[in-house]
Amino acid sequence: MTMHDALTARFTDADEIKDVAMYGCSGGVSGFIYYSETEKFFDKYEDEICDYLSDCGMLLEDYVDVDYSLKNDMVWAVVEAWCQAQHTVNEMETEALAA
């Protein structure tokens, strides 16, 4: 399973995707709350996370404030960026169907 597949399986509610896209993960997103959860996700998808964030113009240096939170911050950033992209797709589909 790819990171995209995992996120697609996890985020099935368009309203939740919109909330994460607009407000980020800091308010609490099930499955991405505890360091143990984000560390496990990071370890499984590290290469894809780094590639995705790089494609979004984000650099590793943007995430090195505190060593113990590096994986957490990178996972939150990728989840937020993915949700922003998916929210855009959802909005475009809604507009296309309304036309």
Long-range contacts (C-beta under 8 A, 24 or more apart in sequence): 2-45, 2-48, 3-45, 3-48, 3-49, 3-52, 3-78, 4-48, 4-82, 6-41, 6-44, 6-45, 7-79, 7-82, 7-86, 11-82, 11-83, 11-86, 14-87, 14-90, 17-83, 17-86, 17-87, 17-90, 18-83, 18-87, 18-90, 20-79, 20-80, 20-83, 21-80, 21-83, 21-84, 21-86, 21-87, 22-87, 24-76, 24-80, 25-76, 25-79, 25-80, 26-76, 29-79, 32-75, 32-76, 32-79, 35-68, 35-69, 35-71, 35-72, 38-71, 38-72, 38-75, 38-76, 39-71, 39-72, 41-75, 42-71, 42-72, 42-74, 42-75, 43-71, 49-74, 49-75, 49-78, 50-74, 52-78, 52-81, 52-82, 53-77, 53-78, 53-81, 56-81
